[in-house]
Amino acid sequence: MLERIFTGSGFWNPLIWLIAFVVSILIVLILRSLGRPGFKREGDKTKPFLCGNIKDIETISPRSENLYWGFRESLKGYYKVMERFHSGDIRDYIFWFIFVIVLLFLMEVL
């Protein structure tokens, strides 16, 4: 039922990847639970250290519109289509990621 797919550089087994993903999530949750429970996200201790200089992030980093202007200009048609699908909600991306993983897993099993 669950067969290995042999390629020129090894094999691919979706069940092993699923187990590795679950183990990774468990390790992250364990490490996160070891944190200090009384930590408060207030004050200067949560701000990035910029060599002692207190500056606004807008003044020290280039905006993506300037940095990737050539790419955006040349792919303007593609971006117009893709902006309609972009919701900005991380739950949508997680849903599609899980949907594709389940679809690939079912294609492998069936």
Helices and strands as residue ranges (DSSP letters): E 5-7, E 10-12, H 14-33, G 44-46, H 57-60, H 64-67, H 69-74, H 76-85, H 90-109
